[in-house]
């Protein structure tokens, strides 16, 4: 392992690791070299059983070759599965079997088509309930959960919710488990013990959900060294606990240490981002970089491969993607699951053989129906904005198409996960966390913060999204200028 020349922040961290056995939380700003810092920390933990908890499987695979011999690298899901298998060797990961169990349950209550619909809704609610440790016996808690995550209930909530405790019991007694169960079962079952380590290192702690926090609390006797950034907490909408860091700090009585120097961002970008995160610092000798405002026409002339184009919403990304395609610039929009969800809605509304005119009429009717549902449920404005973005995205996909099947093909081709070397990558800010590029373009920066953010927690999430967007570039950061026609 290559040693580094530490900053004064890193020296303080390394000293705290060596000199005592305190639990530590490291507040690491964007581009601060937190992974390098964590790897260096391992040099000061000889003869210790160390576990490195990585955020996802790809990061775990990458780090496995870089850590000292004898260090375990795992995601929290794989760690939970290991605990489950130690407790019961018959436990088998099989999402399809779990889905079949739920569908079979509902076949006793209706026809096959309705059973699939009820099963799909049941699985969505149970997934969110497991990740947040929500009590499925409480109808109030379940209704709040469905509203918070804007689940498309299709009128099934009243029918499904009373059955969820029984369904959860069936799933708990089955040897087949799904992805969520790898965390939920060891987190919620006192009989399941976690593997023993001397030191557990946890990355991206701001993105932990309630079940993951509960599982970490079962790592009895281990010293916890965690890294995260409160200012990059932006995944509350999909289950992450917005208070994950303070909860972890309090639970483990952690000493908090800063890691405030960004090695990614030029000084001009840092000066702007400091308005949001005052403790952010540029590295010594950092270049000034390029920070400009341009019209979309000028941006389009300069776009080249590997540029990262960001936006708060998806619809502008799709609109600009077709500008790129018409200009002969290869591109892709990040988010295969977004594309799959849009395809599912298009097929639901009009199938593959309808005209685009018929699709748009069905989309108008769906729009009115959903707005009425959200109004009836007194949904927060964030849910209305999410709905509006979905409608606008489908409208953008229909431009130039005659049949709905063309829209489906276009959507499937445009959205993906891995870009080719010659492609410009367009991404929502949420999906760009962890990414960086020499050149970053921010579309419609006036959408940040979103107008609907009224409550304190919503405003904080929007502020964090803006900070993530402003700290992706290593050299050039271009803001789209709002033209009079857009005003």
Protein Blocks (a to p, Z undefined) as FASTA:
>chain_A
ZZddddfklmmmmmmmmmmccdcdddddehklmmmmmmmmmmmmghiacddddfblmlmm
mmmmmmcehiacddfklmmmmmmmmmomkbccdfklmmmmmmmmmmmnocfklmmmmmmm
mmmmmmmmmmnopafkbmklmmmmmmmnopafkommmmmmmmmmmmmmmmmmpcbdcfkl
mmmmmmmmmklccdddfbdcdehkllpcfklmmmmmmmghiacdddddfklgcklmnopa
fklmmmmmmmnopacdddfbcfkbcfklmmmmmmmmmmbccdehiafbjaddddfklmmm
mgcehiacddfbfklmmmmmmmmmmnopacddehfklmmmmmmmmmmmnojmbcfklmmm
mmmmmmmmmmmmmmmnopafklmmmmmmmmmmmmmmmgopabfklmmmmmmmmpcfbdcf
kbccdddfklmgoiacfbdcdehkllpccfklmbfmlmmmmmmmmmmmmmmbfkbccddd
ddfklZZ
